[in-house]
Amino acid sequence: MANHTTQMPAHPGEIPKPNTAWIWKTFWVITAITALEFLIAFVMPSSTLRNSIFIVLTIFKAFFIVAEFMHLKHETKGLIWTILIPMALLIWLLLALITEGNAIHKAIF
């Protein structure tokens, strides 16, 4: 299941030291992605490319958080695909509906 192991105490009754390295790694990765988003927000002009980059980076951060804090990274491949495939299909459905809605709106008006 989870790969986050705790160290066994050297003496009975001793409290083991917490293993927080994976939390700090996750913190720095998410901080770096957020800093990149801020850099893009202030450097690039507003465009579809900039919005697409924001969407991709936000989805990447969400998957990273789910993988680390909800321990999805340590589960079986079948469970991972059971969660990811419907999510990908839902995103595809939303994009298709937005595209069709815009096409109908342009055709009518």
Phi, psi and chi 1 to 4 in degrees:
 res  aa     phi    psi   chi1   chi2   chi3   chi4
   1 MET       - -104.9 -177.5  100.7  145.8      -
   2 ALA   -83.0  144.7      -      -      -      -
   3 ASN   -97.8    7.0 -163.4   16.4      -      -
   4 HIS   -87.4   95.3  -50.8  -63.3      -      -
   5 THR   -93.3  150.9   58.5      -      -      -
   6 THR  -106.8  151.9   56.8      -      -      -
   7 GLN   -80.2  140.6  -60.5  171.1   -8.0      -
   8 MET   -77.4  141.7  -64.7  -58.5  -67.3      -
   9 PRO   -68.8  149.2   20.2  -27.7      -      -
  10 ALA   -73.2  -34.3      -      -      -      -
  11 HIS  -122.7  145.8  -57.4  -71.0      -      -
  12 PRO   -60.1  137.5  -19.9   28.2      -      -
  13 GLY    87.9   -8.2      -      -      -      -
  14 GLU   -82.5  139.0 -177.6 -177.8  -12.5      -
  15 ILE   -83.3  127.1  -62.0  173.8      -      -
  16 PRO   -70.3  152.4   24.5  -31.5      -      -
  17 LYS   -73.0  138.0  -67.2 -177.4 -179.6  179.8
  18 PRO   -71.2  145.1   23.2  -29.9      -      -
  19 ASN   -96.1   93.3 -176.2    8.0      -      -
  20 THR  -106.0    9.0   57.6      -      -      -
  21 ALA   -62.0  -39.8      -      -      -      -
  22 TRP   -68.1  -31.0   65.7  -84.4      -      -
  23 ILE   -67.9  -42.8  -65.0  174.1      -      -
  24 TRP   -66.6  -37.7  -76.4  108.3      -      -
  25 LYS   -61.0  -46.9  176.5 -172.1  159.5 -142.3
  26 THR   -61.6  -42.4  -56.6      -      -      -
  27 PHE   -58.4  -46.6  169.5   76.7      -      -
  28 TRP   -69.6  -35.9  -71.2  116.0      -      -
  29 VAL   -65.0  -47.0  167.9      -      -      -
  30 ILE   -66.3  -37.6  -67.9  172.6      -      -
  31 THR   -63.7  -41.3  -59.1      -      -      -
  32 ALA   -64.6  -42.4      -      -      -      -
  33 ILE   -65.2  -41.0  -65.6  171.2      -      -
  34 THR   -65.0  -40.7  -55.5      -      -      -
  35 ALA   -62.7  -39.3      -      -      -      -
  36 LEU   -63.5  -39.4  179.5   63.2      -      -
  37 GLU   -63.2  -42.6  -73.4  176.9  -22.0      -
  38 PHE   -63.6  -41.7  -90.6   98.8      -      -
  39 LEU   -60.7  -45.5 -179.6   69.5      -      -
  40 ILE   -63.8  -38.9  -68.9  170.5      -      -
  41 ALA   -62.6  -35.9      -      -      -      -
  42 PHE   -92.6  -18.1  -71.0  116.1      -      -
  43 VAL   -97.6  -46.9  172.1      -      -      -
  44 MET   -82.4  142.3  -74.5 -176.9   70.6      -
  45 PRO   -72.1  158.4   23.6  -31.3      -      -
  46 SER   -64.3  122.7 -178.2      -      -      -
  47 SER  -158.7  174.9   65.9      -      -      -
  48 THR   -66.7  -35.2  -55.9      -      -      -
  49 LEU   -63.0  -44.9  174.9   64.2      -      -
  50 ARG   -62.7  -42.8 -175.0  178.0   93.1  170.1
  51 ASN   -64.1  -38.9  -67.6  -18.6      -      -
  52 SER   -65.0  -39.9  -59.5      -      -      -
  53 ILE   -63.4  -42.5  -68.7  171.0      -      -
  54 PHE   -60.6  -43.7  -80.6  136.9      -      -
  55 ILE   -63.1  -45.5  -69.2  169.3      -      -
  56 VAL   -63.6  -44.6  168.7      -      -      -
  57 LEU   -65.8  -37.3  -71.1  174.7      -      -
  58 THR   -67.0  -41.1  -58.1      -      -      -
  59 ILE   -65.3  -38.8  -70.2  172.1      -      -
  60 PHE   -61.9  -43.2 -178.9   71.8      -      -
  61 LYS   -63.9  -41.2  -80.6 -164.5  -50.9 -170.4
  62 ALA   -63.4  -44.3      -      -      -      -
  63 PHE   -65.8  -35.8  -80.5  127.3      -      -
  64 PHE   -66.4  -41.9 -166.7   76.7      -      -
  65 ILE   -65.0  -43.8  -69.8  169.1      -      -
  66 VAL   -63.6  -40.7  168.1      -      -      -
  67 ALA   -65.6  -40.6      -      -      -      -
  68 GLU   -84.1  -54.6  -74.8  -64.2  -34.5      -
  69 PHE   -84.6  -23.7  -67.3  116.0      -      -
  70 MET  -101.4    5.9  -62.6  176.9   75.9      -
  71 HIS    59.8   27.4  -53.9  -71.6      -      -
  72 LEU   -68.2  -28.2 -173.9   63.1      -      -
  73 LYS   -62.8  -27.1 -178.6  171.3   70.9  172.8
  74 HIS   -97.7    6.7  -51.3  -69.7      -      -
  75 GLU   -89.7  176.1  -64.4  -66.6  -21.2      -
  76 THR   -71.7  156.8   61.7      -      -      -
  77 LYS   -63.2  -34.8  -63.7  -66.1 -178.5 -163.2
  78 GLY   -60.8  -43.0      -      -      -      -
  79 LEU   -67.2  -39.7  178.8   63.8      -      -
  80 ILE   -61.0  -46.5  -66.9  171.6      -      -
  81 TRP   -67.9  -32.0  -74.0  114.4      -      -
  82 THR   -64.6  -28.9  -57.8      -      -      -
  83 ILE   -88.4  -40.7  -66.0  170.6      -      -
  84 LEU   -74.9  -39.2  -69.4 -178.2      -      -
  85 ILE   -64.4  -49.2  -70.2  175.0      -      -
  86 PRO   -60.9  -34.8  -24.5   33.9      -      -
  87 MET   -64.9  -42.9 -176.3   63.2   68.8      -
  88 ALA   -64.2  -40.5      -      -      -      -
  89 LEU   -66.3  -35.5  -68.4  173.3      -      -
  90 LEU   -66.2  -41.4 -178.2   63.4      -      -
  91 ILE   -64.0  -42.8  -68.1  170.3      -      -
  92 TRP   -60.7  -42.5  172.2   78.6      -      -
  93 LEU   -61.4  -44.1  173.9   65.3      -      -
  94 LEU   -62.5  -43.6  -72.1  172.9      -      -
  95 LEU   -63.6  -40.9  -69.0  174.3      -      -
  96 ALA   -64.6  -42.2      -      -      -      -
  97 LEU   -66.0  -40.1  -70.6  174.0      -      -
  98 ILE   -64.8  -43.1  -70.1  170.0      -      -
  99 THR   -63.1  -46.7  -56.0      -      -      -
 100 GLU   -66.2  -38.4  -70.9  -63.2  -41.9      -
 101 GLY   -62.5  -40.8      -      -      -      -
 102 ASN   -66.3  -39.1  -74.2  -23.8      -      -
 103 ALA   -66.1  -42.0      -      -      -      -
 104 ILE   -66.3  -42.1  -69.2  172.0      -      -
 105 HIS   -60.6  -42.5  179.9   72.2      -      -
 106 LYS   -68.5  -34.3  -72.2  178.8 -177.1  176.8
 107 ALA   -71.5  -36.4      -      -      -      -
 108 ILE   -79.1  -42.2  -67.8  174.7      -      -
 109 PHE  -100.9      -  -61.7  105.2      -      -
